[in-house]
Amino acid sequence: MATLAAVPTLNELVLSHTDLDGADVDWLQLLMADWQIVADLSFADLVLWLPDRDGQGFWAGGQMRPTTGPTAYVDDVLGTFVPVGRRPLLDTSYTKGRLVREGDPEWRDNVPVRVEVIPVRRAGRVIAVVARNTNLLGVRTPSRLELTYLQTASDLTQMIANGYFPSSGQRSDHADTPRVGDGAVRVDADGKVEYASPNALSAFRRLGLSGDLAGLSLAQVTRELVPPRSRPDEETLSAVLGGRAHRDTEIGTDLVVLIARAIPLRPKGDHIGALVLVRDVTDLRRRDRELVTKDATIREIHHRVKNNLQTVAALLRLQARRIDSAEAKSALEEAVRRVGSIAIVHETLSQAGEEVVDFDEIADRIGGALGEVGAIGAAVRVRRQGSFGGLDAEVATPLAMALTELLQNAVEHGYPEGASADVARIVMAVRRTDAALTVTVEDDGHGLPDGFDLATSTNLGLSIVGTLVESELGGSLRLENRPSGTGARAEIRVPLR
């Protein structure tokens, strides 16, 4: 039987096997955040090797395969150990602090692999090395695109070796940040286009470009194609499209939206140009707008449902005032409370950005409303202990109704009219775990009558609670007298999906 072993994380490997400090780890994580770009430009697998604290070898702390070419590693190597002497390129690059290439290719599973090792430098010292492994079976006569990719990859690897990459400045805040295959533009030190990949050229042609980008200022072209209201401020536009800042920005027209991301190139310290990645996100933004519209529609529906429920409650309340029968009046007042608890949930949902509500607010409002309907001859004080947190709407609505019934039941039966207590004290205690939500409602009233059995009880409110908890929420309900001998205790337990 096969056993499953957890793949170690970078932090775990660093703590267990190296002397790297927190700043070193932060630098390596910045590098790994962007090394998919390096792998794709290189058409090669990247493996990050961490030096063992005892100087005995290297630990594989990260691995990235290219999306632009065949992999050189069929299996994962993350977490493996290579002793000193087995891979001389790793030893040389780490100790000498320079790029090292293998003269002859390695053979792995009948596949020739060219290996290059790059020192990772931070604050003037080498903290790790990156092995770049190219599957030579996929190598063919390079096109202009491939030559540009490889030259840019070479510039980036020199920046890694010299401590200029990754950038510690502003990071991309777009989840849909562009990758190499989406579109790549190489600009010179003046921001003029040296080469644009077919995908990048297509993206700008969708903006309205006619002809080629080569030799043109990318920032100026964008100014001519994109109206001022649809592009960033001039400083951001010049910094990103001119390739001067490691940042991204969004540009577009009413019909087309692009994200552009610049990675300045300075392999030896001086700025020589930049790689500008572009991605057409028109469909993504259209879907975003549809989701915003959908969310607004859902909130409006909840608002209207709340208004309709409040109208129903007002009509029931008006009808109750016109009825002489005490029993009928009480039944209508109970209906008002039930409708009101549902209305509170819909009111909260109408103000939320998603179908999750802060149930603490709902529970507090339900508790606060107890003293407003019905008189028992005593003030009602409900105190909440613990937090419900956020709950899905499908849980919040039946739970609100169940709590309304339990609280009202505690008031009516624990403190009947004419009771000697001046204050009816009820505690709503909440305990939430990842698996379940447990709510208890305790009062200090008369308690349950002798011989009470929930299964045979004819109380309408308790029947409603049982149906809601068991059928709607898939939970359980329990009622008992408090161990202290004073008052009753109801417990709801609801599983959380």
PAMI-683893 format. One record per residue: x, y, z of N, C-alpha, C, O in turn. Coordinates in steps of 0.001 Angstrom, whole numbers, plus 500000, padded with zeros to 6 digits. Example, Ala and Ser with C-alpha at 12.3 -4.5 7.8 and 13.67 -1.06 7.14 Angstrom:
BEGIN
513190494310507800512300495500507800513200496700507800514236496681508465;512850497750507080513670498940507140512900500030507870513409501138508039;
This chain:
BEGIN
500845498812500000500000500000500000500882501241500000501820501343500792;500578502195499101501376503414498992501089504329500167499954504420500634;502130505009500642501962505974501728502096507377501164502873507619500240;501330508296501732501346509675501289502228510493502224502024510492503438;503214511194501652504101512040502443503844513489502081503754513841500904;503726514329503099503480515746502856504706516387502216505839516135502626;504465517218501204505559517940500553505967519100501454505115519908501824;507242519207501817507648520278502730507552521642502066507728521769500854;507273522648502861507230524015502361508616524631502448509514524090503094;508776525770501787510054526465501837510414526810503282511556526607503694;509462527326504052509734527707505439510161526498506268511075526597507087;509506525368506061509854524163506813511273523712506504512020523346507412;511650523736505235513005523332504856514046524290505417515101523870505894;513733525593505354514677526582505873514901526374507366516044526370507823;513825526202508132513943526042509577514641524742509952515392524695510927;514396523685509179514927522370509535516376522176509113517122521460509782;516789522807508006518065522404507412519039523534507098520175523255506712;518642524805507247519527525887506826519712526923507927519052526884508966;520624527844507669520860528972508571520321530276507997520683531350508478;519477530209506993518925531414506387518020532138507379517309531500508156;518045533478507352517211534247508273515912534681507590515664534358506428;515092535416508338513789535821507815513873536683506582513059536537505670;514860537597506532515024538457505355515413537641504134514981537939503021;516235536604504339516604535720503226515380534994502678515203534880501465;514547534510503579513346533787503156512406534719502391511829534328501377;512255535945502875511408536911502171511916537138500749511126537224499808;513229537235500597513823537442499271513548536251498352513202536419497182;513707535049498900513458533847498104511985533738497716511659533294496615;511105534140498616509677534091498285509323535111497215508467534850496370;509974536272497240509782537244496165510253536679494839509596536853493812;511387536004494862511909535394493640510941534348493103510635534327491910;510462533481493990509571532412493551508219532943493089507530532284492311;507830534137493562506573534724493098506639535068491619505609535114490947;507836535310491107507987535726489709508775534737488853509024535013487679;509169533607489404510065532773488595509357531946487536510020531304486722;508019531941487522507334531353486364507713532108485105507843531509484037;507894533433485220508313534251484075509687533810483584509901533652482383;510622533611484523511973533192484144511940531809483499512625531580482502;511155530883484051511053529536483490510489529568482077510988528864481199;509459530373481845508845530437480521509767531093479503509847530645478359;510465532154479910511400532801478995512575531896478671513143531980477583;512944531028479609514095530139479424513722528836478735514604528096478299;512418528540478628511955527233478140512569526124478996512921525064478479;512697526366480304513452525451481157512805525316482530512079526199482987;513094524168483185512686523951484574513641524698485500514842524780485244;513084525240486577513897525893487594513763525122488903512667524716489290;514897524927489576514895524298490891515725525172491824516878525492491537;515119525552492945515815526349493959516488525403494945515834524559495558;517817525553495092518587524713495997519072525537497178519712526574497004;518759525062498398519106525756499632520328525091500269520375523864500360;521318525874500712522519525280501310522237524700502695521620525353503537;522690523479502920522546522840504223523387523571505267524497524018504975;522854523691506487523560524452507524524902523824507909525795524517508398;525044522518507690526296521852508032527261521789506857528329521186506956;526884522414505741527756522409504585527866521072503890528828520822503164;526883520206504107526949518858503549526314518741502158526481517720501491;525590519773501714524950519687500417523837520710500271523887521784500870;522823520370499464521748521311499141520397520607499205520272519424498887;519376521383499632518003520897499693517174521608498615517282522821498440;516352520844497900515487521423496875514306522110497556513418521449498094;514306523460497526513285524219498231512163524716497353511180525250497866;512274524558496038511224525009495135511466524479493739512605524201493363;510402524337492970510506523804491615509453524455490739508310524633491161;509838524814489512508906525428488572509155524873487184510284524872486694;508075524397486549508173523892485176507728524978484202506909525827484555;508264524959482969507862525968481984506528525617481348506179524443481231;505787526630480939504573526403480144504848526576478661503961526381477830;506090526944478330506441527223476933507248526108476276507557526193475088;507591525073477022508408524000476461508283522741477287507616522744478322;508924521641476841508842520373477571509632520431478879510627521148478986;509179519677479854509853519663481149511097518780481107511173517833480325;512060519102481952513261518278482102513140517348483299513982516472483497;512083517539484105511861516719485288510478516095485222509469516797485287;510432514781485094509145514097485114508596514073486536507406514297486754;509480513798487508509064513720488904509409515006489641510289515758489223;508706515249490738509022516389491594510292516101492387510541514967492795;511083517138492598512308516986493375512245517779494681513201517768495457;511146518457494925511016519303496107511256518483497378510655517426497573;512146518992498237512438518318499489513565517314499422513950516760500452;514118517054498219515215516090498096516540516743498478516667517968498474;517526515904498810518829516376499251519905515896498282519910514736497868;520821516807497924521966516470497060523237516747497853523503517898498199;524030515713498150525253515937498925526326516642498093526306516607496863;527247517273498787528371517935498121529130516916497274529384515795497713;529491517321496050530243516457495161529405515738494128529915515371493069;528109515523494417527287514802493439526901515693492269526853515228491130;526622516981492532526295517932491468527304519082491548527020520107492167;528474518924490932529548519922491070529134521338490671529686522310491187;528152521465489743527728522800489324527115523571490494527334524775490629;526356522883491329525766523538492494526860524031493441526808525155493941;527846523173493675528933523535494585529693524755494073529975525688494826;530019524734492781530830525823492202530073527137492202530618528171492587;528818527104491773528046528337491699527875528952493083527954530172493234;527638528110494103527420528628495455528712529178496052528713530265496630;529799528447495918531053528890496545531715530027495779532297530923496390;531635530006494436532271531044493626531357532242493390531833533321493040;530043532064493579529110533164493392528976533613491958528865534810491694;528985532668491014528875533027489596528031531999488852527793530893489337;527582532398487653526834531479486803527765530391486296528900530666485908;527280529151486299528073528015485856527239527194484887526084526876485170;527825526850483740527136526032482734527846524701482555529067524609482682;527060523674482259527613522359481972528027522300480517527262522689479635;529249521809480257529707521715478875528905520707478082528402521021477003;528782519503478603527999518453477954526675518280478688526607518476479901;525631517916477964524336517756478623524298516533479529525004515550479305;523452516616480567523158515440481379522087514611480660521296515135479876;522085513309480948521056512443480384520162511939481511520620511295482455;518877512252481384517899511815482373516767511094481657516053511692480852;516606509823481950515542509029481304515617509159479794514605509372479127;516844509026479252517098509108477806516785510474477221516537510594476021;516794511511478059516545512878477606517780513725477899518216513799479048;518355514372476866519497515258477132519029516558477780518083517187477307;519688516956478857519291518137479610520508519042479795521531518620480334;520386520297479340521442521283479576521183521966480910520064522396481188;522223522064481735522073522603483088522907523870483238524066523925482828;522291524877483831522970526113484192522571526447485622521399526335485981;523529526852486434523251527160487829523542528635488085524596529154487716;522574529299488729522619530745488948522673531011490442521809530518491167;523639531761490935523641532117492354522541533134492662522293534044491871;521895532979493792520882533930494241521551534834495279521905534387496370;521717536095494927522457537016495784521506538002496444520619538565495802;521711538196497735520969539220498484521928539928499427522671539287500170;521905541269499390522748542075500283524208541660500184524913541607501191;524663541365498964526077541100498736526544539687499021527734539401498892;525624538777499412526061537404499671525129536415498987523955536704498759;525666535248498663524890534208498002524132533415499058524737532864499977;522812533358498927521987532670499927521417531359499402520933530545500189;521464531133498082520951529899497485521402529873496023522059530804495556;521051528816495314521319528757493874520072528236493171519279527495493751;519914528635491913518814528154491081519400527392489902520228527927489165;518980526157489720519409525351488571518383525497487460517189525276487663;518866525874486284518002525993485112518259524783484228519374524588483746;517225523969484014517363522682483318516540522712482041515314522803482086;517229522634480883516553522723479587516514521365478916517555520745478701;515315520899478583515130519659477829515522519916476382514824520639475671;516639519328475933517158519618474600516397518909473490516610519203472313;515510517976473844514708517340472796513738518335472176513289518146471046;513412519395472912512486520387472387513171521532471681512500522449471208;514495521504471595515226522617470998515206522506469479515441521433468925;514925523616468815514953523686467360515575525021466965515946525816467829;515687525264465677516232526540465220515384527670465783514191527750465490;515983528547466589515161529547467292514602530616466361515264531058465422;513373531016466643512733532109465913513081533422466597513768533440467618;512596534526466021512847535820466636512232535866468032512833536417468954;511038535290468194510391535271469496511248534517470495511480535008471600;511724533329470128512514532525471062513826533200471411514265533151472560;514461533835470419515708534548470696515476535693471685516286535919472584;514375536404471514514054537502472441513782536962473838514253537515474833;513009535864473903512751535231475196514061534851475888514268535166477060;514936534175475155516176533687475757517082534831476187517727534749477233;517140535911475384517959537049475763517418537704477034518182538090477919;516091537825477112515482538411478307515701537522479521515950538012480623;515605536201479313515882535269480416517319535406480883517591535354482082;518246535580479940519655535767480303519846537039481128520605537044482097;519157538116480745519252539363481511518718539171482926519302539667483889;517603538447483047517015538236484374517900537351485246518031537599486445;518511536319484656519383535459485454520620536220485928521094535988487040;521146537120485106522255537959485558521817538878486692522583539130487623;520589539377486616520072540222487695519946539426488994520236539941490074;519510538160488883519433537305490072520821537121490673521010537230491884;521796536837489795523158536594490267523792537838490879524635537734491771;523387539018490402523966540267490906523143540918492007523514541970492529;522012540284492362521199540801493453520220541887493069519716542590493945;519928542051491763518994543079491304517583542537491070516659543309490815;517413541239491154516106540617490942515952539508491971516887538735492181;514801539413492611513540540107492354513546541550492850514443541981493575;512510542281492430512365543661492881511660543675494222510679542960494430;512166544491495126511542544611496442510520545746496476509983546071497535;510252546350495313509291547450495249507868546956495188507551545874495681;507007547757494576505582547442494511505347546158493745505930545941492683;504488545306494288504151544047493639502846544185492869502096545144493051;502594543222492017501329543219491285500181542946492240500258542042493071;499109543732492121497929543497492945496790542902492126495650542867492588;497088542434490916496075541808490075496187540294490179497267539733489994;495068539632490475495069538171490489495236537622489081495687536491488903;494870538424488073494971538000486682496168538663485999496085539032484828;497276538815486721498469539437486165498955538647484963498856537420484968;499479539305483926499836538599482695501047537695482849501916537927483689;501083536655482016502228535754481930502882535929480562502386536650479695;504000535252480403504777535417479170503947535059477943503978535774476941;503206533960478016502445533520476854501282534423476495500769534343475379;500849535285477414499739536193477118500151537274476131499343537716475314;501400537698476206501904538748475323503135539382475940503102539789477102;504211539473475193505460540017475719506018541063474762506069540852473550;506437542198475330507037543284474549508391543611475174508485543840476380;509428543631474356510757544048474828510978545487474381510933545789473189;511222546386475364511476547784475040512906548129475433513483547498476319;513484549145474763514847549567475081514830550578476228513790550830476835;515988551145476508516111552062477646515256553309477489514932553959478483;514880553661476250514041554835475999512559554486475909511731555358475648;512223553218476123510830552808476073510323552499474681509117552358474481;511232552390473701510821552055472330510837550539472146511679549832472699;509887550069471359509688548632471206510786548037470337510989548463469200;511493547049470879512468546280470111511819545049469485512149544659468365;510885544442470230510182543263469718508864543111470471508796543333471680;507821542729469741506519542421470339506078541046469852506069540779468650;505712540180470787505257538839470405503930538938469658503220539936469785;503593537916468885502310537954468150501104538207469057500192538944468683;501095537598470251499959537812471152499900539252471651498816539822471779;501068539844471933501094541241472371500643542156471248499890543103471475;501098541877470045500705542692468897499199542603468664498550543603468357;498650541402468812497197541236468643496426542030469690495386542617469389;496937542048470917496260542788471986496197544276471664495156544906471852;497305544848471179497302546273470857496499546559469588495941547646469443;496438545613468690495598545823467509494126545823467879493325546500467235;493760545071468911492374545126469377492067546488469989490913546916470016;493100547165470479492909548531470970492742549532469832492270550649470045;493135549122468609493003550028467465494288550276466711494297551073465773;495388549617467089496668549806466403496591549250464989496045548169464766;497143549998464035497305549494462679498797549440462400499509550417462632;499270548321461909500701548190461654501409547503462798500802546781463590;502733547746462870503578547065463837503914547998464991503698549207464914;504452547409466074504883548188467220506373548494467194506829549411467877;507131547743466419508589547865466428509025549296466124508573549903465153;509914549826466972510456551165466782509608552272467369510038553425467388;508410551955467852507517552971468408507649553032469924508014552045470564;507351554188470490507295554331471946506007553693472439504914554105472051;506139552675473305504953551950473767504016552868474554502795552758474442;504589553769475344503755554694476114503008555650475205501830555925475432;503683556169474166503051557112473256501959556437472432500899557017472199;502221555224471997501200554478471251499951554314472109498829554474471626;500155553994473383499024553799474285498246555101474474497017555084474527;498948556221474576498262557517474708497370557781473497496268558314473635;497844557411472321497076557674471099495885556738470953494876557102470349;496001555514471514494939554527471337493888554562472441492732554206472216;494294554993473634493409554906474797493038556309475260493924557127475508;491743556602475381491339557937475863491787558146477304491926557181478056;492015559405477697492519559699479052491685559093480174492238558669481189;490365559043480011489518558523481089489694557019481286489300556490482325;490276556320480311490408554867480398491844554422480631492146553233480520;492725555344480949494112554971481205494565555567482531493925556483483048;495653555063483083496124555570484383496685556972484250496761557528483155;497078557536485391497679558858485362498987558829484577499567557764484365;499441559982484153500595560077483269501850559471483886502645558835483194;502024559669485184503221559127485843503237557607485782504266557006485474;502085556977486079501997555519486041502149555000484624502847554012484393;501501555659483676501592555242482275503041555253481796503501554286481187;503757556333482064505145556442481622506033555431482333506936554858481723;505777555208483633506613554290484402506449552851483948507430552115483841;505207552442483677504954551050483315505226550805481835506013549924481487;504581551577480962504751551356479525506151551759479059506631551268478038;506800552645479799508183552987479473509176552022480065510371552111479782;508701551091480892509569550054481435510479550513482547511538549922482759;510092551560483268510971552100484300510623551601485705511456551695486606;509422551078485910508987550671487251508474549244487220507793548829486283;508816548503488267508337547126488398506900547183488940506662546980490131;505970547459488055504571547635488441503672547148487316504140546783486238;502379547150487585501420546876486517500321547919486541500165548653487517;499567547980485468498476548935485371497454548398484379497733547485483602;496263548986484426495187548558483536494872549678482565494708550832482960;494789549326481288494474550295480245493384549711479366493189548496479330;492675550575478657491671550032477761490732551078477201490816552262477530;489849550619476360488798551441475782487463550923476289487412550099477202;486379551412475690485065550917476088484872549455475699484023548764476262;485670548982474724485486547639474193486574546658474599486324545454474654;487785547150474887488937546276475148489653546759476409489835547960476609;490057545806477257490796546123478484492042545256478546491967544038478377;493191545886478790494461545168478906495079545438480277494884546504480861;495824544459480776496720544669481913498137544632481375498517543702480663;498919545648481720500323545702481308501189545667482563500916546365483539;502230544848482523503145544727483657504578544873483174504994544194482235;505330545752483811506715546011483407507687545369484380507497545417485595;508740544764483823509857544238484605511124544889484056511650544441483037;511624545934484712512827546608484231514018545655484193514155544781485048;514877545835483192516051544977483005517317545783483261517539546814482626;518141545319484183519442545938484439520414544859484908520782544811486081;520821544003483989521652542851484359522962543229485038523449542482485886;523546544378484682524808544788485289524661546050486130525652546678486502;523434546410486423523178547566487262522561548738486535521738549454487106;522949548953485261522394550046484468521132549598483751521038548463483285;520158550505483669518886550200483011519098550073481506519563551016480866;518758548906480929518938548685479488517603548535478762517577548450477534;516504548502479499515193548308478877514264547595479825514429547659481043;513285546913479263512309546232480129511555545182479341511463545235478115;511024544236480072510048543298479542508680543785479996508437543936481194;507785544030479040506427544459479358505480543340478945505349543031477761;504827542742479920503860541675479657502463542279479562502101543144480360;501689541828478597500328542347478422499350541191478325499665540126477794;498162541425478849497115540407478796495783541066478507495439542084479108;495040540489477592493697540964477278492728540375478304492499539166478334;492162541248479143491240540800480192489831541320479932489046541485480866;489510541575478673488196542115478330487075541211478830486127541683479457;487181539896478551486131538966478981486052538882480494484960538789481054;487203538914481164487206538860482630486504540076483217485718539946484156;486783541272482665486148542474483194484653542479482900483863542970483707;484258541935481747482831541843481444482139540931482453481036541228482911;482789539822482796482205538922483787482162539584485162481211539397485921;483203540362485475483196541092486744482002542034486815481324542123487838;481752542742485701480611543665485678479293542906485829478376543365486510;479210541738485186477990540940485305477778540476486740476649540448487229;478879540108487418478770539685488808478335540835489704477516540659490606;478900542031489441478500543203490227477014543482490031476294543757490991;476558543408488770475145543628488480474280542575489153473219542878489699;474753541320489105474005540239489736473916540449491245472850540278491837;475040540820491867475040541067493315474081542196493684473348542110494669;474101543262492870473206544386493143471744543959493010470890544392493785;471466543110492026470097542621491830469660541767493015468533541891493494;470557540899493485470221540044494624469957540886495867469017540616496615;470793541915496089470575542783497254469244543523497148468546543707498145;468901543942495936467623544631495742466457543685496006465436544092496560;466609542418495608465553541430495875465378541248497379464256541239497885;466506541104498094466409540965499553465735542187500173464945542056501108;466047543374499652465451544599500170463938544597499959463175544970500850;463523544177498786462086544164498504461367543094499310460246543305499773;462023541930499481461418540880500307461254541382501737460222541152502368;462284542074502249462203542639503594461032543611503708460272543570504675;460895544492502704459784545451502724458433544741502704457510545126503422;458323543702501875457068542962501786456747542250503105455596542221503541;457783541675503733457562540997505014457150541993506095456287541699506922;457769543167506084457370544189507054455940544651506823455223544963507774;455527544696505567454130545049505264453176543986505797452134544293506374;453570542694505582452743541600506107452654541678507627451581541496508201;453798541951508285453799542057509748452914543202510211452196543071511203;452959544331509498452129545476509870450644545145509724449834545547510560;450286544419508672448888544028508480448426543077509580447311543195510089;449306542123509945448955541195511021448802541936512343447903541641513130;449693542904512581449625543680513816448314544496513869447672544599514914;447939545071512708446699545840512625445494544932512868444545545312513555;445546543724512292444444542789512488444331542367513946443230542185514466;445505542209514617445487541792516020444804542833516903444134542480517873;444970544119516570444352545173517368442826545157517246442126545632518141;442316544617516149440864544638515897440161543381516413438940543262516308;440940542438516973440351541183517431440182541215518945441087541633519668;439042540780519414438771540765520846439263539494521516439567539493522709;439340538410520751439738537129521326441214537178521724442079537456520894;441492536908522996442874536928523487443713535844522805444886536056522499;443092534674522571443830533578521940444203533931520504445328533681520072;443262534511519767443540534896518383444569536019518332445451536026517473;444450536977519265445394538089519311446818537555519551447774538003518918;446939536585520482448258536005520789448836535282519576450034535363519305;447966534570518846448434533838517662448956534799516594449978534539515960;448238535920516402448690536897515416449990537561515850450855537836515018;450134537820517143451367538429517637452556537484517433453659537929517116;452327536180517618453389535206517355453757535204515872454933535113515521;452757535303515014453028535358513573453835536602513218454722536545512366;453531537727513869454289538956513636455752538745513981456636539173513239;456016538075515123457404537836515522458122536949514511459281537199514179;457444535920514021458083535001513070458393535696511752459475535526511190;457463536458511277457697537198510036458813538222510245459648538425509363;458823538870511421459839539878511697461237539307511736462177539961511285;461407538087512270462742537492512326463280537200510925464474537354510667;462388536777510019462818536554508631463166537875507968464131537956507208;462387538910508251462643540229507663463998540768508085464680541417507291;464403540507509337465708540976509804466826540346508986467789541028508634;466717539053508676467739538378507870467823539001506480468916539279505985;466672539220505854466679539792504506467184541237504515467820541683503559;466898541966505600467420543330505688468944543314505756469609544129505116;469494542380506534470952542267506634471550541841505297472586542367504890;470917540904504618471414540452503311471355541562502271472192541616501370;470375542443502390470261543534501412471401544532501553471667545302500631;472082544526502709473190545450502932474540544770502785475572545441502799;474552543434502642475803542695502535476226542592501086475408542683500171;477537542398500891478062542273499537477991540867499001478259540643497820;477634539901499848477537538518499413476490537818500254475923538414501169;476227536538499945475183535795500636475675535236501974475372534099502336;476431536050502693476891535696504039476574536874504947476846538022504594;475998536600506118475587537681507009476312537563508346476670536470508784;476519538718508983477033538753510340475865538446511275475025539307511534;475819537213511777474626536785512514474571537374513914473507537363514534;475682537889514434475642538511515760474638539662515786473873539803516740;474644540478514740473720541605514656472273541129514635471404541716515280;472025540052513880470663539523513790470209538988515145469095539266515588;471080538216515799470717537647517100470446538739518128469508538630518917;471257539788518123471059540887519078469746541609518813469060542013519752;469391541774517546468136542459517230466936541600517625465923542120518093;467051540296517436465962539406517844465781539456519360464657539513519859;466900539436520085466818539514521536466263540838522007465476540884522953;466667541926521351466183543242521734464716543446521466464083544291522098;464150542675520525462742542849520165461798542096521101460581542255521017;462360541272521996461487540464522853460566541306523723459400540958523909;461080542415524260460274543239525147459249544078524446458438544745525089;459274544055523092458374544933522353457015544303522103456033545011521884;456949542961522132455697542278521824455293541412523006456060540546523427;454134541627523531453639540814524625454136541301525971455272541762526076;453322541210526987453693541663528324453667540477529266452723539687529258;454718540352530086454772539242531033454877539762532456454997538976533396;454834541079532624454933541634533950456348541779534442456555542098535613;457343541556533583458755541693533968459535542179532763459170541885531625;460612542926533004461498543368531928462306542173531426462700541310532211;462550542128530117463285541022529507464665541513529086464792542481528335;465685540840529575467051541174529203467732539938528638467860538914529309;468169540057527381468851538946526708470318539319526545470644540374526001;471190538451527017472627538692526922473256537599526058473019536408526260;474065538038525089474750537086524200476180536877524671476890537831524989;476591535608524710477978535255524998478554534516523794477958533551523313;479713534966523305480305534332522137479824534959520854478991535865520867;480346534479519751480033535058518438479609533989517446480210532918517356;478551534311516699478107533433515623479037533530514422479247532546513713;479601534729514189480397534953512990479519535080511759478325535358511870;480096534881510602479345534953509351478670533631509038479275532568509178;477415533700508615476660532496508255476036532681506884475630533784506520;475960531587506121475289531624504829473806531927505025473228531628506070;473205532527503999471788532885504084470913531664504326469913531748505038;471285530524503735470463529326503889470503528787505318469623528022505713;471499529173506086471564528807507502470951529910508363470260529631509343;471207531157507992470790532290508819469272532373508968468781532630510068;468530532164507901467075532344507966466408531342508910465695531765509820;466609530027508735465960529103509693466515529249511106465775529052512070;467804529592511262468359529757512598467734530964513297467468530916514498;467498532046512549466856533225513136465452532886513623465055533303514711;464709532141512831463358531755513249463404530847514474462594530993515389;464359529904514492464465528988515629464802529746516906464218529467517953;465724530694516846466082531481518023464902532332518495464671532469519696;464167532895517557462986533683517923462012532836518734461502533283519761;461756531624518277460821530737518976461348530351520355460596530353521329;462646530016520444463201529598521727463187530736522739462835530530523901;463568531933522306463574533076523213462155533412523681461923533674524861;461211533399522729459837533701523101459271532624524025458514532924524949;459643531370523769459184530271524618459734530413526029459042530149527012;461026530845526112461625531038527436460907532135528205460710532019529415;460516533197527514459829534307528172458429533902528625458043534148529768;457677533282527725456270532988528018456107531915529081455242532024529950;456944530867529016456755529728529917457677529779531122457375529189532160;458806530482530993459701530586532140459278531677533097459533531605534299;458621532697532544458165533826533364456710534134533020456439535141532367;455795533316533431454383533571533089453914534889533667454485535395534633;452872535439533070452355536739533515451968536674534985451282535759535439;452431537671535697452180537695537122453297537089537938453190536999539161;454391536662537272455532536088537990456149537133538895456035538335538656;456811536647539951457363537570540955458630538257540486458995539294541041;459325537715539474460599538297539042460389539673538425459457539877537647;461257540615538774461194541943538170461887541968536805461516542747535927;462911541096536633463674541041535393463796539587534945464179538716535726;463464539335533673463658538017533085465021538003532405465229538675531395;465940537236532964467311537206532448467505535955531607467330534831532079;467871536175530352468090535067529412469493535215528820469890536301528396;470223534118528798471579534108528245471593533256526980471183532095526987;472076533861525892472245533146524629473747532913524440474481533843524103;474200531688524653475631531361524575475934530676523251475207529781522820;477022531108522612477381530602521284478776529998521345479700530594521899;478917528824520779480242528199520630480361527694519191479557526881518735;481375528189518489481542527821517079482897527185516850483918527693517314;482905526069516133484130525417515689484072525292514166483101525712513537;485106524719513590485083524512512138483974523554511729483461523632510613;483602522642512637482649521595512280481208521919512626480294521470511936;480985522698513692479600522869514148479421524192514885480372524818515355;478160524579514960477741525757515720476784525280516808475779524627516525;477114525616518061476262525224519182475738526477519865476514527351520252;474413526565520014473764527716520645472908527216521799472089526313521628;473100527802522971472253527458524120471497528698524574472038529804524580;470254528501524949469407529563525486469006529146526899468284528167527086;469478529894527883469209529575529287468449530714529958468752531887529743;467462530356530770466739531376531540466802531016533019467184529903533378;466426531961533872466419531715535312464989531687535847464711532070536983;464087531209534965462669531181535320462250529918536034463023529341536800;460995529476535776460403528350536489460924527006536035460812526021536764;461493526946534840461967525664534334460881524862533665459729525289533590;461263523676533172460325522807532469459441522079533484459894521760534583;458190521818533122457300521102534049457737519659534240458438519101533396;457330519062535336457656517659535591457092516782534484455963516970534031;457907515816534058457465514891533035457512515444531620456973514830530699;458153516605531433458197517195530079458985516291529143460053515789529494;458441516093527946459107515284526919458989516029525592457889516258525090;460142516403525032460135517160523781459464516382522657458794516967521807;459642515076522650459088514253521562457566514267521545456959514137520482;456942514422522711455472514381522768454852515752523026453634515866523162;455679516789523092455169518130523366454295518622522217454608518392521049;453198519300522555452298519860521550452513521360521358451748522012520646;453544521905521987453833523331521862454195523657520408455131523085519849;453435524590519800453646524914518394455046525490518159455715525129517191;455483526388519051456789527006518870457906525985518872458811526055518041;457856525018519813458892523991519873458817523066518656459845522592518173;457621522813518168457475521996516953458132522697515755458795522066514931;457928524018515686458555524789514611460078524730514737460778524537513743;460590524897515963462045524848516171462595523488515761463604523407515060;461934522420516198462410521083515864462465520849514366463427520282513849;461409521296513664461385521125512213462500521922511538463179521417510643;462686523177511972463722524022511375465118523455511617465927523369510693;465397523070512858466738522608513213467058521267512557468139521086511995;466121520335512630466407518986512143466274518876510626467124518271509973;465216519454510063464973519301508625465735520319507788466345519965506779;465702521592508208466342522642507408467849522717507639468617522934506702;468265522537508892469679522742509227470441521439509445471666521452509565;469734520325509495470409519046509696471046518929511061472035518214511226;470486519631512058471073519648513390470232518920514417469413518068514073;470440519262515698469711518608516783469263519648517804469884520700517958;468163519327518504467594520205519528467444519407520814466982518266520799;467840520021521936467694519369523242467183520378524254467655521515524292;466210519969525082465673520822526143465795520100527477465533518901527571;466191520835528503466322520255529826466333521373530857466534522538530514;466119521025532103466256521992533183467728522198533497468544521292533329;468054523387533951469438523692534298469870522881535511469050522609536388;471142522489535582471615521705536736471428522428538059471303521789539103;471408523774538023471245524539539255469848524396539847469624524746541006;468913523885539059467550523719539534466665524918539268465472524886539569;467230525971538711466460527178538397466522527434536909467604527613536348;465365527452536263465334527776534855465555526588533931465881525486534372;465370526837532637465485525802531610466640526118530664467156527235530616;467015525106529931468146525231529004467794524535527692467452523352527679;467884525288526574467666524714525243468972524779524471469670525793524505;469302523705523778470559523667523021470286523273521572469622522274521296;470813524083520655470759523790519224472184523494518763473104524258519053;472363522398518054473669522099517466473487521928515962472724521078515503;474213522764515201474064522781513742475417522480513101476390523175513395;475512521464512232476777521211511525477046522304510504476122522791509853;478313522692510361478707523708509387479389523023508217480329522250508402;478911523310507007479503522700505827480697523531505405481360523203504421;
